[in-house]
Amino acid sequence: KIPEATPDEVKNVSVNWRRFIGGLPSFYKSAAEMIRKVTVAENGKLLLLFDEAGIIGYDILTAEHAKTELEERLAKFAGKKVEFEIRIEDGPLDKKYQDPIAVFGDSIGIDIVTED
């Protein structure tokens, strides 16, 4: 049995997420690219957050065969067992992912329309 990753090791996986998904088969890679935010949960697990726009990726990666594949590949990548959770969140996860002009407009109560 391989040892479990420490929270710092899990954080290292989250920081290197792009490198990790680069090694996935294309089907899983496409789904993983829909993940909106990768972080470490309070319980020390790798937290993979989707929003509503990524529902297809969420459905793919929460299938049992996909979770097994991710588990095995994460262990190989980290050299230790990496526990993870996959969740879907309602609405925006972080304002940095939104259009800054729209965020500003919302904050002052007006709709701002941009033209090219």
Chimera marker file (.cmm) of the C-alpha trace (Angstrom):
<marker_set name="trace">
<marker id="1" x="0.000" y="0.000" z="0.000" r="1" g="1" b="0" radius="0.5"/>
<marker id="2" x="1.352" y="3.400" z="-0.928" r="1" g="1" b="0" radius="0.5"/>
<marker id="3" x="1.424" y="6.149" z="1.706" r="1" g="1" b="0" radius="0.5"/>
<marker id="4" x="-1.081" y="8.986" z="1.622" r="1" g="1" b="0" radius="0.5"/>
<marker id="5" x="0.022" y="12.410" z="0.437" r="1" g="1" b="0" radius="0.5"/>
<marker id="6" x="0.409" y="15.141" z="3.038" r="1" g="1" b="0" radius="0.5"/>
<marker id="7" x="-1.533" y="18.393" z="2.599" r="1" g="1" b="0" radius="0.5"/>
<marker id="8" x="1.656" y="20.052" z="1.279" r="1" g="1" b="0" radius="0.5"/>
<marker id="9" x="2.079" y="17.277" z="-1.278" r="1" g="1" b="0" radius="0.5"/>
<marker id="10" x="-1.575" y="17.660" z="-2.286" r="1" g="1" b="0" radius="0.5"/>
<marker id="11" x="-1.001" y="21.411" z="-2.657" r="1" g="1" b="0" radius="0.5"/>
<marker id="12" x="1.943" y="20.617" z="-4.944" r="1" g="1" b="0" radius="0.5"/>
<marker id="13" x="-0.386" y="18.542" z="-7.134" r="1" g="1" b="0" radius="0.5"/>
<marker id="14" x="-2.884" y="21.421" z="-7.282" r="1" g="1" b="0" radius="0.5"/>
<marker id="15" x="-0.138" y="23.867" z="-8.284" r="1" g="1" b="0" radius="0.5"/>
<marker id="16" x="1.048" y="21.466" z="-10.998" r="1" g="1" b="0" radius="0.5"/>
<marker id="17" x="-2.446" y="20.532" z="-12.185" r="1" g="1" b="0" radius="0.5"/>
<marker id="18" x="-1.856" y="21.643" z="-15.798" r="1" g="1" b="0" radius="0.5"/>
<marker id="19" x="1.227" y="19.440" z="-15.986" r="1" g="1" b="0" radius="0.5"/>
<marker id="20" x="-0.728" y="16.535" z="-14.516" r="1" g="1" b="0" radius="0.5"/>
<marker id="21" x="-3.627" y="16.761" z="-16.972" r="1" g="1" b="0" radius="0.5"/>
<marker id="22" x="-1.149" y="17.021" z="-19.837" r="1" g="1" b="0" radius="0.5"/>
<marker id="23" x="-0.424" y="13.328" z="-19.283" r="1" g="1" b="0" radius="0.5"/>
<marker id="24" x="-4.047" y="12.189" z="-19.291" r="1" g="1" b="0" radius="0.5"/>
<marker id="25" x="-5.686" y="10.379" z="-22.222" r="1" g="1" b="0" radius="0.5"/>
<marker id="26" x="-7.417" y="12.965" z="-24.422" r="1" g="1" b="0" radius="0.5"/>
<marker id="27" x="-10.955" y="11.997" z="-23.312" r="1" g="1" b="0" radius="0.5"/>
<marker id="28" x="-10.137" y="12.626" z="-19.637" r="1" g="1" b="0" radius="0.5"/>
<marker id="29" x="-7.903" y="15.584" z="-20.441" r="1" g="1" b="0" radius="0.5"/>
<marker id="30" x="-10.767" y="17.366" z="-22.203" r="1" g="1" b="0" radius="0.5"/>
<marker id="31" x="-13.002" y="16.777" z="-19.178" r="1" g="1" b="0" radius="0.5"/>
<marker id="32" x="-10.285" y="17.893" z="-16.731" r="1" g="1" b="0" radius="0.5"/>
<marker id="33" x="-9.773" y="21.108" z="-18.684" r="1" g="1" b="0" radius="0.5"/>
<marker id="34" x="-13.368" y="22.039" z="-17.770" r="1" g="1" b="0" radius="0.5"/>
<marker id="35" x="-12.440" y="22.156" z="-14.083" r="1" g="1" b="0" radius="0.5"/>
<marker id="36" x="-12.833" y="25.727" z="-12.915" r="1" g="1" b="0" radius="0.5"/>
<marker id="37" x="-10.659" y="25.637" z="-9.801" r="1" g="1" b="0" radius="0.5"/>
<marker id="38" x="-8.203" y="23.149" z="-8.264" r="1" g="1" b="0" radius="0.5"/>
<marker id="39" x="-7.360" y="23.629" z="-4.609" r="1" g="1" b="0" radius="0.5"/>
<marker id="40" x="-6.851" y="21.777" z="-1.331" r="1" g="1" b="0" radius="0.5"/>
<marker id="41" x="-9.984" y="21.266" z="0.774" r="1" g="1" b="0" radius="0.5"/>
<marker id="42" x="-10.014" y="21.791" z="4.534" r="1" g="1" b="0" radius="0.5"/>
<marker id="43" x="-9.845" y="18.007" z="4.970" r="1" g="1" b="0" radius="0.5"/>
<marker id="44" x="-6.564" y="17.908" z="3.004" r="1" g="1" b="0" radius="0.5"/>
<marker id="45" x="-8.067" y="16.357" z="-0.125" r="1" g="1" b="0" radius="0.5"/>
<marker id="46" x="-7.493" y="17.677" z="-3.628" r="1" g="1" b="0" radius="0.5"/>
<marker id="47" x="-10.640" y="19.596" z="-4.515" r="1" g="1" b="0" radius="0.5"/>
<marker id="48" x="-11.697" y="19.742" z="-8.164" r="1" g="1" b="0" radius="0.5"/>
<marker id="49" x="-14.450" y="22.317" z="-8.681" r="1" g="1" b="0" radius="0.5"/>
<marker id="50" x="-16.647" y="22.581" z="-11.732" r="1" g="1" b="0" radius="0.5"/>
<marker id="51" x="-19.259" y="25.215" z="-12.450" r="1" g="1" b="0" radius="0.5"/>
<marker id="52" x="-22.458" y="24.700" z="-14.412" r="1" g="1" b="0" radius="0.5"/>
<marker id="53" x="-20.656" y="25.302" z="-17.719" r="1" g="1" b="0" radius="0.5"/>
<marker id="54" x="-18.461" y="22.272" z="-17.014" r="1" g="1" b="0" radius="0.5"/>
<marker id="55" x="-21.286" y="19.822" z="-16.278" r="1" g="1" b="0" radius="0.5"/>
<marker id="56" x="-20.192" y="17.474" z="-19.077" r="1" g="1" b="0" radius="0.5"/>
<marker id="57" x="-16.663" y="17.279" z="-17.667" r="1" g="1" b="0" radius="0.5"/>
<marker id="58" x="-18.116" y="16.730" z="-14.204" r="1" g="1" b="0" radius="0.5"/>
<marker id="59" x="-20.274" y="13.854" z="-15.472" r="1" g="1" b="0" radius="0.5"/>
<marker id="60" x="-17.274" y="12.255" z="-17.183" r="1" g="1" b="0" radius="0.5"/>
<marker id="61" x="-14.886" y="12.516" z="-14.230" r="1" g="1" b="0" radius="0.5"/>
<marker id="62" x="-17.390" y="11.374" z="-11.601" r="1" g="1" b="0" radius="0.5"/>
<marker id="63" x="-17.996" y="8.070" z="-13.412" r="1" g="1" b="0" radius="0.5"/>
<marker id="64" x="-16.457" y="5.193" z="-11.455" r="1" g="1" b="0" radius="0.5"/>
<marker id="65" x="-13.970" y="4.211" z="-14.173" r="1" g="1" b="0" radius="0.5"/>
<marker id="66" x="-12.764" y="7.817" z="-14.465" r="1" g="1" b="0" radius="0.5"/>
<marker id="67" x="-12.314" y="8.193" z="-10.707" r="1" g="1" b="0" radius="0.5"/>
<marker id="68" x="-10.251" y="4.988" z="-10.677" r="1" g="1" b="0" radius="0.5"/>
<marker id="69" x="-8.152" y="6.269" z="-13.582" r="1" g="1" b="0" radius="0.5"/>
<marker id="70" x="-7.588" y="9.622" z="-11.855" r="1" g="1" b="0" radius="0.5"/>
<marker id="71" x="-6.723" y="7.919" z="-8.576" r="1" g="1" b="0" radius="0.5"/>
<marker id="72" x="-4.086" y="5.712" z="-10.241" r="1" g="1" b="0" radius="0.5"/>
<marker id="73" x="-2.593" y="8.539" z="-12.291" r="1" g="1" b="0" radius="0.5"/>
<marker id="74" x="-2.519" y="10.939" z="-9.339" r="1" g="1" b="0" radius="0.5"/>
<marker id="75" x="-0.670" y="8.326" z="-7.287" r="1" g="1" b="0" radius="0.5"/>
<marker id="76" x="1.855" y="7.861" z="-10.069" r="1" g="1" b="0" radius="0.5"/>
<marker id="77" x="2.250" y="11.637" z="-10.506" r="1" g="1" b="0" radius="0.5"/>
<marker id="78" x="2.655" y="12.397" z="-6.782" r="1" g="1" b="0" radius="0.5"/>
<marker id="79" x="4.345" y="9.168" z="-5.739" r="1" g="1" b="0" radius="0.5"/>
<marker id="80" x="1.697" y="8.874" z="-3.019" r="1" g="1" b="0" radius="0.5"/>
<marker id="81" x="-2.036" y="8.295" z="-2.745" r="1" g="1" b="0" radius="0.5"/>
<marker id="82" x="-3.884" y="11.565" z="-3.368" r="1" g="1" b="0" radius="0.5"/>
<marker id="83" x="-7.435" y="11.669" z="-2.039" r="1" g="1" b="0" radius="0.5"/>
<marker id="84" x="-9.698" y="13.928" z="-4.083" r="1" g="1" b="0" radius="0.5"/>
<marker id="85" x="-13.225" y="15.281" z="-4.254" r="1" g="1" b="0" radius="0.5"/>
<marker id="86" x="-15.063" y="16.421" z="-7.352" r="1" g="1" b="0" radius="0.5"/>
<marker id="87" x="-17.810" y="18.978" z="-6.836" r="1" g="1" b="0" radius="0.5"/>
<marker id="88" x="-19.997" y="21.218" z="-8.903" r="1" g="1" b="0" radius="0.5"/>
<marker id="89" x="-20.639" y="24.696" z="-7.580" r="1" g="1" b="0" radius="0.5"/>
<marker id="90" x="-23.526" y="26.978" z="-8.466" r="1" g="1" b="0" radius="0.5"/>
<marker id="91" x="-22.580" y="30.311" z="-9.918" r="1" g="1" b="0" radius="0.5"/>
<marker id="92" x="-19.131" y="31.855" z="-10.165" r="1" g="1" b="0" radius="0.5"/>
<marker id="93" x="-16.438" y="30.345" z="-7.985" r="1" g="1" b="0" radius="0.5"/>
<marker id="94" x="-14.195" y="33.352" z="-7.880" r="1" g="1" b="0" radius="0.5"/>
<marker id="95" x="-14.504" y="36.879" z="-9.238" r="1" g="1" b="0" radius="0.5"/>
<marker id="96" x="-11.153" y="36.558" z="-11.007" r="1" g="1" b="0" radius="0.5"/>
<marker id="97" x="-12.835" y="34.163" z="-13.451" r="1" g="1" b="0" radius="0.5"/>
<marker id="98" x="-15.480" y="36.696" z="-14.383" r="1" g="1" b="0" radius="0.5"/>
<marker id="99" x="-15.323" y="39.536" z="-16.841" r="1" g="1" b="0" radius="0.5"/>
<marker id="100" x="-13.937" y="42.433" z="-14.751" r="1" g="1" b="0" radius="0.5"/>
<marker id="101" x="-16.153" y="44.957" z="-16.549" r="1" g="1" b="0" radius="0.5"/>
<marker id="102" x="-19.275" y="42.950" z="-15.683" r="1" g="1" b="0" radius="0.5"/>
<marker id="103" x="-18.122" y="42.644" z="-12.053" r="1" g="1" b="0" radius="0.5"/>
<marker id="104" x="-17.648" y="46.422" z="-11.909" r="1" g="1" b="0" radius="0.5"/>
<marker id="105" x="-21.064" y="47.012" z="-13.462" r="1" g="1" b="0" radius="0.5"/>
<marker id="106" x="-22.698" y="44.674" z="-10.947" r="1" g="1" b="0" radius="0.5"/>
<marker id="107" x="-20.947" y="46.430" z="-8.068" r="1" g="1" b="0" radius="0.5"/>
<marker id="108" x="-22.418" y="49.817" z="-9.055" r="1" g="1" b="0" radius="0.5"/>
<marker id="109" x="-25.779" y="48.463" z="-10.180" r="1" g="1" b="0" radius="0.5"/>
<marker id="110" x="-25.627" y="49.055" z="-13.933" r="1" g="1" b="0" radius="0.5"/>
<marker id="111" x="-25.270" y="46.887" z="-17.029" r="1" g="1" b="0" radius="0.5"/>
<marker id="112" x="-22.196" y="47.758" z="-19.075" r="1" g="1" b="0" radius="0.5"/>
<marker id="113" x="-22.242" y="46.786" z="-22.731" r="1" g="1" b="0" radius="0.5"/>
<marker id="114" x="-18.916" y="46.554" z="-24.539" r="1" g="1" b="0" radius="0.5"/>
<marker id="115" x="-18.530" y="46.835" z="-28.282" r="1" g="1" b="0" radius="0.5"/>
<marker id="116" x="-15.680" y="45.599" z="-30.453" r="1" g="1" b="0" radius="0.5"/>
<link id1="1" id2="2" r="1" g="1" b="0" radius="0.2"/>
<link id1="2" id2="3" r="1" g="1" b="0" radius="0.2"/>
<link id1="3" id2="4" r="1" g="1" b="0" radius="0.2"/>
<link id1="4" id2="5" r="1" g="1" b="0" radius="0.2"/>
<link id1="5" id2="6" r="1" g="1" b="0" radius="0.2"/>
<link id1="6" id2="7" r="1" g="1" b="0" radius="0.2"/>
<link id1="7" id2="8" r="1" g="1" b="0" radius="0.2"/>
<link id1="8" id2="9" r="1" g="1" b="0" radius="0.2"/>
<link id1="9" id2="10" r="1" g="1" b="0" radius="0.2"/>
<link id1="10" id2="11" r="1" g="1" b="0" radius="0.2"/>
<link id1="11" id2="12" r="1" g="1" b="0" radius="0.2"/>
<link id1="12" id2="13" r="1" g="1" b="0" radius="0.2"/>
<link id1="13" id2="14" r="1" g="1" b="0" radius="0.2"/>
<link id1="14" id2="15" r="1" g="1" b="0" radius="0.2"/>
<link id1="15" id2="16" r="1" g="1" b="0" radius="0.2"/>
<link id1="16" id2="17" r="1" g="1" b="0" radius="0.2"/>
<link id1="17" id2="18" r="1" g="1" b="0" radius="0.2"/>
<link id1="18" id2="19" r="1" g="1" b="0" radius="0.2"/>
<link id1="19" id2="20" r="1" g="1" b="0" radius="0.2"/>
<link id1="20" id2="21" r="1" g="1" b="0" radius="0.2"/>
<link id1="21" id2="22" r="1" g="1" b="0" radius="0.2"/>
<link id1="22" id2="23" r="1" g="1" b="0" radius="0.2"/>
<link id1="23" id2="24" r="1" g="1" b="0" radius="0.2"/>
<link id1="24" id2="25" r="1" g="1" b="0" radius="0.2"/>
<link id1="25" id2="26" r="1" g="1" b="0" radius="0.2"/>
<link id1="26" id2="27" r="1" g="1" b="0" radius="0.2"/>
<link id1="27" id2="28" r="1" g="1" b="0" radius="0.2"/>
<link id1="28" id2="29" r="1" g="1" b="0" radius="0.2"/>
<link id1="29" id2="30" r="1" g="1" b="0" radius="0.2"/>
<link id1="30" id2="31" r="1" g="1" b="0" radius="0.2"/>
<link id1="31" id2="32" r="1" g="1" b="0" radius="0.2"/>
<link id1="32" id2="33" r="1" g="1" b="0" radius="0.2"/>
<link id1="33" id2="34" r="1" g="1" b="0" radius="0.2"/>
<link id1="34" id2="35" r="1" g="1" b="0" radius="0.2"/>
<link id1="35" id2="36" r="1" g="1" b="0" radius="0.2"/>
<link id1="36" id2="37" r="1" g="1" b="0" radius="0.2"/>
<link id1="37" id2="38" r="1" g="1" b="0" radius="0.2"/>
<link id1="38" id2="39" r="1" g="1" b="0" radius="0.2"/>
<link id1="39" id2="40" r="1" g="1" b="0" radius="0.2"/>
<link id1="40" id2="41" r="1" g="1" b="0" radius="0.2"/>
<link id1="41" id2="42" r="1" g="1" b="0" radius="0.2"/>
<link id1="42" id2="43" r="1" g="1" b="0" radius="0.2"/>
<link id1="43" id2="44" r="1" g="1" b="0" radius="0.2"/>
<link id1="44" id2="45" r="1" g="1" b="0" radius="0.2"/>
<link id1="45" id2="46" r="1" g="1" b="0" radius="0.2"/>
<link id1="46" id2="47" r="1" g="1" b="0" radius="0.2"/>
<link id1="47" id2="48" r="1" g="1" b="0" radius="0.2"/>
<link id1="48" id2="49" r="1" g="1" b="0" radius="0.2"/>
<link id1="49" id2="50" r="1" g="1" b="0" radius="0.2"/>
<link id1="50" id2="51" r="1" g="1" b="0" radius="0.2"/>
<link id1="51" id2="52" r="1" g="1" b="0" radius="0.2"/>
<link id1="52" id2="53" r="1" g="1" b="0" radius="0.2"/>
<link id1="53" id2="54" r="1" g="1" b="0" radius="0.2"/>
<link id1="54" id2="55" r="1" g="1" b="0" radius="0.2"/>
<link id1="55" id2="56" r="1" g="1" b="0" radius="0.2"/>
<link id1="56" id2="57" r="1" g="1" b="0" radius="0.2"/>
<link id1="57" id2="58" r="1" g="1" b="0" radius="0.2"/>
<link id1="58" id2="59" r="1" g="1" b="0" radius="0.2"/>
<link id1="59" id2="60" r="1" g="1" b="0" radius="0.2"/>
<link id1="60" id2="61" r="1" g="1" b="0" radius="0.2"/>
<link id1="61" id2="62" r="1" g="1" b="0" radius="0.2"/>
<link id1="62" id2="63" r="1" g="1" b="0" radius="0.2"/>
<link id1="63" id2="64" r="1" g="1" b="0" radius="0.2"/>
<link id1="64" id2="65" r="1" g="1" b="0" radius="0.2"/>
<link id1="65" id2="66" r="1" g="1" b="0" radius="0.2"/>
<link id1="66" id2="67" r="1" g="1" b="0" radius="0.2"/>
<link id1="67" id2="68" r="1" g="1" b="0" radius="0.2"/>
<link id1="68" id2="69" r="1" g="1" b="0" radius="0.2"/>
<link id1="69" id2="70" r="1" g="1" b="0" radius="0.2"/>
<link id1="70" id2="71" r="1" g="1" b="0" radius="0.2"/>
<link id1="71" id2="72" r="1" g="1" b="0" radius="0.2"/>
<link id1="72" id2="73" r="1" g="1" b="0" radius="0.2"/>
<link id1="73" id2="74" r="1" g="1" b="0" radius="0.2"/>
<link id1="74" id2="75" r="1" g="1" b="0" radius="0.2"/>
<link id1="75" id2="76" r="1" g="1" b="0" radius="0.2"/>
<link id1="76" id2="77" r="1" g="1" b="0" radius="0.2"/>
<link id1="77" id2="78" r="1" g="1" b="0" radius="0.2"/>
<link id1="78" id2="79" r="1" g="1" b="0" radius="0.2"/>
<link id1="79" id2="80" r="1" g="1" b="0" radius="0.2"/>
<link id1="80" id2="81" r="1" g="1" b="0" radius="0.2"/>
<link id1="81" id2="82" r="1" g="1" b="0" radius="0.2"/>
<link id1="82" id2="83" r="1" g="1" b="0" radius="0.2"/>
<link id1="83" id2="84" r="1" g="1" b="0" radius="0.2"/>
<link id1="84" id2="85" r="1" g="1" b="0" radius="0.2"/>
<link id1="85" id2="86" r="1" g="1" b="0" radius="0.2"/>
<link id1="86" id2="87" r="1" g="1" b="0" radius="0.2"/>
<link id1="87" id2="88" r="1" g="1" b="0" radius="0.2"/>
<link id1="88" id2="89" r="1" g="1" b="0" radius="0.2"/>
<link id1="89" id2="90" r="1" g="1" b="0" radius="0.2"/>
<link id1="90" id2="91" r="1" g="1" b="0" radius="0.2"/>
<link id1="91" id2="92" r="1" g="1" b="0" radius="0.2"/>
<link id1="92" id2="93" r="1" g="1" b="0" radius="0.2"/>
<link id1="93" id2="94" r="1" g="1" b="0" radius="0.2"/>
<link id1="94" id2="95" r="1" g="1" b="0" radius="0.2"/>
<link id1="95" id2="96" r="1" g="1" b="0" radius="0.2"/>
<link id1="96" id2="97" r="1" g="1" b="0" radius="0.2"/>
<link id1="97" id2="98" r="1" g="1" b="0" radius="0.2"/>
<link id1="98" id2="99" r="1" g="1" b="0" radius="0.2"/>
<link id1="99" id2="100" r="1" g="1" b="0" radius="0.2"/>
<link id1="100" id2="101" r="1" g="1" b="0" radius="0.2"/>
<link id1="101" id2="102" r="1" g="1" b="0" radius="0.2"/>
<link id1="102" id2="103" r="1" g="1" b="0" radius="0.2"/>
<link id1="103" id2="104" r="1" g="1" b="0" radius="0.2"/>
<link id1="104" id2="105" r="1" g="1" b="0" radius="0.2"/>
<link id1="105" id2="106" r="1" g="1" b="0" radius="0.2"/>
<link id1="106" id2="107" r="1" g="1" b="0" radius="0.2"/>
<link id1="107" id2="108" r="1" g="1" b="0" radius="0.2"/>
<link id1="108" id2="109" r="1" g="1" b="0" radius="0.2"/>
<link id1="109" id2="110" r="1" g="1" b="0" radius="0.2"/>
<link id1="110" id2="111" r="1" g="1" b="0" radius="0.2"/>
<link id1="111" id2="112" r="1" g="1" b="0" radius="0.2"/>
<link id1="112" id2="113" r="1" g="1" b="0" radius="0.2"/>
<link id1="113" id2="114" r="1" g="1" b="0" radius="0.2"/>
<link id1="114" id2="115" r="1" g="1" b="0" radius="0.2"/>
<link id1="115" id2="116" r="1" g="1" b="0" radius="0.2"/>
</marker_set>
